[in-house]
Amino acid sequence: MSRLWNFTSGLFKSEIREFQVMFWSFIFPLILYFILTSVFGQFYGNDPQGISFRIGIVREENLAGFGKIIDEVIEGISSESGPFVKKEYESIDDALDDLREGRQDIVLVIPAGTNSKMTSALALKMGEVPLRVHYISGKESSSIASSIMEEVINEVNLEIERRGGGDFLDIVTETRVISAIEKEPFDYKEYIFPGVALMMILSVALLNSPIGLIQYRESGVNKKLYTTPLRSLEYFAGHFVKLIITMLISLVLLYLVATFVYRVGGSIFDIRFILTLLFSMIVTISFGLMIASFSKKLSTVSVLGQTLYQIMMFLGGLYFPVFDLPWGIRWLVYALPTTYLVELSRRVMGYQFAPLSVGWLIVVPLIWTTFSLLVFAVNFKKVMGYE
């Protein structure tokens, strides 16, 4: 055991003497976290949904006659140039559930009997035709959308009068206040934390690990180790522990900055979140071993590691959602293990971006881990320089 510890300690000390290792493993993740939270954090605030308003439409009956004007107006306000994004619902309960959960800003209900009320109001020259508007009290976007809808209905009345040659309908909106489901506000500093943490883990696993293995082979260190009692299992145990120690030190520094500078807390200290980071370490280290098994030269492993590092970082969704990309690129998103690892971490934090079940978020990285270790085992002698 002491022999293994001495070997691991020697590997770690040898590696951190290199400035590039110190910078990319310990310093750069902190700089990146600072830049991302400073530049992009202000764009999101507490509500990342954007400036357009979302409206749910529930038709308890289809409109006819002058009621078609209401349909025309709804299509107009939800067109590309309109202020609303429309979604039709079959059930009022489904629409109100989405409203409470923040997926809609208002819900417009066209009640059953609207056509008959319009006919009666036109014939008797009196009476109101109510449409129901449900909104969330105290939510700015919902209140604004409700006010806009009232003005839209007033315009509908004027259009009916114009087309009807003086026949006026008093279509009104009956507003109903809905209580929203309490949610934690969106915090970009918290959202980006697992992305930066996984970026750091990737840099150690895809760059430090395979480059170190190839350097030891090319410099003749491995041949010298052959003459010692150190076994292959101990060699890779020491290599693995060295990588884990490097990752843990970087994570501790990142946690300190996030906690004391940006006041991020709560979910990043959840034991399930920490376990997802440890899981990510194992998966990415195995991927790095596979890269080393494909490379004969140091230049090859550097190019291959950097290329995969950039692809897995940006198309893996570490910094922004990637599931709306065109299918020409999205297939690669679904193939990368980082897509599932970062989504798994964020799922524990309460964020969900990928249309995937939790089971897939675990199974796909495990498949990559198994495949990577099998490839490495087949090429073991080449990596160590036995042949």
C-alpha positions in Angstrom: 0.0 0.0 0.0 2.8 2.4 0.8 4.4 1.6 -2.5 1.2 2.5 -4.3 0.9 5.7 -2.3 4.5 6.7 -3.0 4.0 6.1 -6.7 0.8 8.1 -6.8 2.3 11.0 -4.8 5.2 11.0 -7.2 3.0 11.1 -10.3 0.9 14.0 -8.8 3.9 16.1 -7.8 5.5 15.6 -11.2 2.3 16.7 -13.0 1.5 19.8 -11.0 5.0 21.1 -11.5 3.9 21.8 -15.1 2.4 25.3 -15.4 0.0 24.3 -18.1 -1.5 21.6 -15.8 -1.8 24.1 -13.0 -3.5 26.6 -15.2 -5.9 24.4 -17.1 -6.8 22.3 -14.1 -7.0 24.8 -11.3 -7.0 28.4 -12.6 -8.9 28.4 -15.9 -12.1 26.9 -14.5 -12.3 29.8 -12.0 -11.7 32.4 -14.7 -14.3 30.8 -17.0 -16.9 30.7 -14.2 -16.3 34.3 -13.4 -16.5 35.3 -17.1 -19.7 33.4 -17.8 -21.6 34.5 -14.7 -20.5 38.2 -15.2 -21.4 38.3 -18.9 -24.4 36.1 -19.3 -25.9 36.1 -15.8 -27.4 39.6 -16.2 -29.2 38.5 -19.4 -31.3 35.9 -17.7 -32.2 37.4 -14.3 -34.9 35.4 -12.6 -36.9 34.6 -15.8 -35.2 33.3 -18.9 -38.3 33.0 -21.0 -37.8 36.1 -23.2 -40.1 39.0 -24.2 -42.9 37.3 -26.1 -46.1 36.2 -24.3 -47.5 32.8 -24.3 -51.2 32.2 -24.6 -53.2 29.1 -24.2 -56.5 28.8 -26.2 -59.4 26.6 -25.0 -62.3 26.4 -27.4 -65.4 25.0 -25.7 -67.2 25.5 -29.0 -66.1 26.5 -32.5 -67.1 30.1 -33.5 -69.3 31.0 -36.5 -70.6 34.2 -38.1 -69.0 37.3 -36.6 -67.2 35.0 -34.2 -64.8 34.2 -37.0 -63.4 37.7 -36.5 -62.2 36.5 -33.1 -60.4 33.6 -34.8 -58.8 35.9 -37.3 -57.6 38.2 -34.5 -56.2 35.3 -32.5 -54.3 34.1 -35.6 -53.0 37.6 -36.1 -51.7 38.2 -32.6 -50.0 34.8 -32.6 -48.4 35.1 -36.0 -44.7 35.7 -36.5 -45.1 39.5 -36.0 -47.6 39.2 -33.1 -46.9 39.5 -29.4 -48.2 36.1 -28.5 -47.1 32.5 -29.0 -50.3 30.4 -29.2 -51.0 26.8 -28.0 -54.4 25.2 -28.4 -55.7 23.0 -25.6 -58.5 20.4 -25.5 -59.0 20.6 -21.7 -59.3 23.7 -19.5 -57.6 21.8 -16.7 -54.4 21.1 -18.8 -54.3 24.8 -19.8 -54.6 26.0 -16.3 -52.0 23.5 -15.0 -49.5 25.0 -17.6 -50.5 28.5 -16.5 -49.8 27.7 -12.9 -46.4 26.1 -13.7 -45.3 29.0 -15.8 -45.5 27.5 -19.2 -48.2 29.9 -20.3 -48.7 33.6 -19.4 -52.5 33.7 -19.9 -55.3 31.3 -20.9 -58.1 32.5 -23.1 -61.3 30.4 -22.9 -64.1 30.7 -25.5 -67.0 29.3 -23.5 -69.8 27.1 -24.7 -72.8 29.2 -25.8 -70.7 32.1 -27.2 -72.3 31.8 -30.7 -75.8 31.9 -29.3 -75.0 34.9 -27.1 -73.5 36.7 -30.0 -76.7 36.1 -32.1 -78.9 37.2 -29.2 -76.9 40.3 -28.6 -77.0 41.3 -32.3 -80.8 40.7 -32.5 -81.7 42.5 -29.3 -79.0 45.2 -29.6 -78.1 44.5 -25.9 -76.2 42.1 -23.7 -72.6 41.1 -23.3 -70.6 38.3 -24.8 -68.0 37.2 -22.2 -64.7 35.5 -22.9 -62.7 34.3 -20.0 -59.1 35.3 -19.5 -57.1 33.5 -16.8 -53.8 35.0 -15.6 -51.4 34.9 -12.6 -51.7 37.8 -10.2 -48.4 39.3 -9.2 -46.5 37.9 -12.3 -45.6 40.9 -14.5 -45.6 39.0 -17.8 -49.0 37.5 -17.0 -50.6 40.8 -16.0 -49.2 42.6 -19.1 -50.5 39.8 -21.4 -53.9 40.1 -19.7 -54.0 43.9 -20.3 -53.0 43.4 -24.0 -55.7 40.8 -24.5 -58.3 43.3 -23.2 -57.2 45.8 -25.7 -57.3 43.2 -28.4 -60.9 42.3 -27.6 -61.9 46.0 -27.8 -60.4 46.1 -31.3 -62.5 43.0 -32.1 -65.7 44.9 -31.1 -64.7 47.8 -33.4 -64.0 45.4 -36.3 -67.4 43.7 -35.9 -69.1 47.2 -35.9 -67.2 48.1 -39.0 -68.1 44.9 -40.9 -71.6 44.8 -39.6 -72.5 48.3 -40.8 -73.1 49.7 -37.3 -74.1 46.4 -35.5 -72.2 46.5 -32.3 -71.3 43.6 -30.1 -70.0 44.1 -26.5 -67.5 41.3 -26.3 -65.9 41.5 -22.9 -63.1 39.7 -21.0 -63.9 38.2 -17.6 -60.5 37.9 -15.8 -59.9 35.1 -13.5 -56.9 35.2 -11.1 -55.0 31.9 -10.8 -52.5 31.1 -8.0 -49.1 30.1 -9.4 -47.1 27.1 -8.2 -44.2 28.4 -6.2 -40.9 27.9 -7.9 -37.3 28.7 -7.2 -36.2 31.6 -9.5 -33.8 30.7 -12.3 -30.2 31.3 -11.2 -27.7 31.4 -14.0 -24.8 31.2 -11.5 -26.2 27.9 -10.2 -27.2 26.7 -13.7 -23.7 27.1 -15.2 -21.9 25.5 -12.2 -22.2 21.9 -13.4 -21.1 22.9 -16.9 -17.9 24.5 -15.6 -17.3 21.6 -13.2 -17.7 19.1 -16.1 -15.4 21.2 -18.3 -12.7 21.0 -15.6 -13.2 17.3 -15.3 -13.0 16.9 -19.1 -9.7 18.9 -19.3 -8.1 16.5 -16.8 -9.5 13.4 -18.3 -9.1 14.1 -22.0 -5.9 16.1 -21.8 -3.8 15.5 -18.7 -4.5 11.8 -18.6 -3.7 10.6 -22.1 -0.9 13.1 -22.6 0.7 11.9 -19.4 0.5 8.3 -20.4 2.1 8.9 -23.8 4.8 11.1 -22.3 5.8 8.4 -19.9 6.0 5.9 -22.7 8.0 8.1 -25.1 10.3 9.4 -22.4 11.2 5.9 -21.3 9.7 6.2 -17.8 7.6 3.1 -18.4 10.6 1.0 -19.3 12.3 2.0 -16.0 9.1 1.1 -14.2 9.3 -2.4 -15.7 12.5 -3.1 -13.7 10.7 -2.4 -10.4 8.2 -4.6 -8.5 5.4 -2.2 -9.5 2.6 -4.2 -11.1 0.4 -2.9 -14.0 -2.7 -2.7 -11.7 -0.8 -0.6 -9.2 0.4 1.7 -12.1 -3.1 2.4 -13.3 -4.5 2.6 -9.8 -1.9 5.4 -9.1 -2.7 7.1 -12.4 -6.4 7.0 -11.6 -6.0 8.3 -8.0 -3.7 11.1 -9.3 -6.4 12.2 -11.7 -9.1 12.1 -9.0 -7.0 14.2 -6.6 -6.4 16.8 -9.4 -10.1 17.0 -10.1 -11.1 17.2 -6.4 -8.7 20.0 -5.8 -10.1 22.0 -8.7 -13.6 21.2 -7.6 -12.9 22.5 -4.1 -11.6 25.8 -5.5 -14.7 26.1 -7.8 -17.0 25.4 -4.8 -15.2 28.1 -2.7 -15.6 30.7 -5.5 -19.3 29.7 -6.1 -20.1 29.7 -2.4 -18.3 32.8 -1.1 -18.2 35.0 -4.1 -21.5 34.2 -5.9 -23.4 32.9 -2.9 -24.5 29.7 -4.7 -25.6 27.0 -2.3 -28.3 24.5 -1.8 -28.4 22.0 -4.7 -24.6 22.0 -5.4 -24.1 20.5 -1.9 -26.8 17.8 -2.4 -25.2 14.4 -2.0 -26.9 13.3 -5.3 -25.3 16.2 -7.2 -21.8 15.3 -5.8 -22.4 11.7 -6.8 -23.2 12.8 -10.4 -19.8 14.6 -10.4 -18.0 11.5 -9.2 -19.8 9.5 -11.8 -18.7 12.0 -14.5 -15.1 11.6 -13.3 -15.2 7.9 -13.9 -16.9 8.1 -17.3 -14.5 10.8 -18.6 -11.3 9.1 -17.3 -12.3 5.9 -19.1 -12.8 8.0 -22.3 -9.3 9.5 -21.8 -7.8 6.1 -21.6 -9.4 5.1 -24.9 -7.9 8.2 -26.5 -4.5 7.2 -25.3 -5.0 3.7 -26.7 -5.6 5.2 -30.2 -2.5 7.4 -30.2 1.1 6.4 -31.1 2.6 9.9 -30.8 2.3 12.8 -28.4 1.2 15.1 -31.2 -1.6 12.7 -32.1 -3.0 12.5 -28.6 -2.8 16.3 -28.2 -4.8 16.9 -31.4 -7.3 14.1 -30.7 -7.8 15.1 -27.1 -8.2 18.8 -27.9 -10.7 18.1 -30.7 -12.9 15.8 -28.6 -12.6 18.2 -25.7 -14.0 21.1 -27.7 -16.8 18.9 -29.3 -17.8 17.4 -26.0 -17.8 20.7 -24.2 -19.8 22.8 -26.7 -22.1 20.2 -28.3 -22.5 18.4 -24.9 -24.7 21.3 -23.6 -22.3 22.4 -20.9 -23.0 26.1 -21.4 -26.3 26.4 -23.3 -29.2 24.1 -24.3 -28.4 22.1 -27.5 -31.6 20.2 -28.1 -33.0 22.7 -30.6 -30.1 22.3 -33.0 -30.7 20.9 -36.6 -30.7 17.1 -36.8 -27.6 17.3 -39.0 -25.8 18.2 -35.7 -28.2 17.0 -33.1 -27.3 13.3 -33.7 -23.9 14.1 -32.4 -25.4 15.8 -29.3 -27.2 12.5 -28.5 -24.0 10.5 -29.1 -21.8 12.4 -26.7 -21.5 11.2 -23.0 -21.3 14.8 -21.8 -24.8 15.5 -23.0 -26.1 12.9 -20.5 -23.7 13.7 -17.7 -24.4 17.5 -17.5 -28.1 16.9 -17.9 -28.0 14.4 -15.0 -26.3 16.9 -12.8 -28.8 19.6 -13.7 -31.8 17.3 -13.3 -30.7 16.9 -9.6 -30.7 20.7 -9.3 -34.3 20.9 -10.7 -33.5 21.9 -14.3 -34.6 19.8 -17.2 -33.6 20.6 -20.8 -33.2 17.1 -22.5 -36.3 15.1 -23.6 -34.8 12.0 -21.9 -35.6 9.9 -18.9 -33.2 9.6 -16.0 -32.5 6.0 -16.9 -31.0 7.0 -20.2 -28.9 9.7 -18.5 -27.2 6.9 -16.6 -27.2 4.0 -19.1 -25.6 5.8 -22.0 -22.5 7.0 -20.0 -22.2 3.5 -18.6 -22.2 2.1 -22.2 -19.4 4.6 -23.1 -17.4 3.6 -20.0 -17.7 -0.1 -20.8 -16.8 0.4 -24.4 -13.8 2.7 -23.6 -12.3 0.3 -21.1 -12.7 -2.6 -23.5 -10.9 -0.7 -26.2 -8.2 0.3 -23.7 -7.8 -3.3 -22.5 -7.3 -4.5 -26.1 -4.6 -1.8 -26.7 -3.0 -2.1 -23.3 0.4 -3.3 -24.5 0.6 -0.5 -27.1 -0.2 2.2 -24.5 2.4 0.9 -22.1 5.1 0.4 -24.8 5.3 -3.4 -24.3 5.3 -3.8 -28.1 
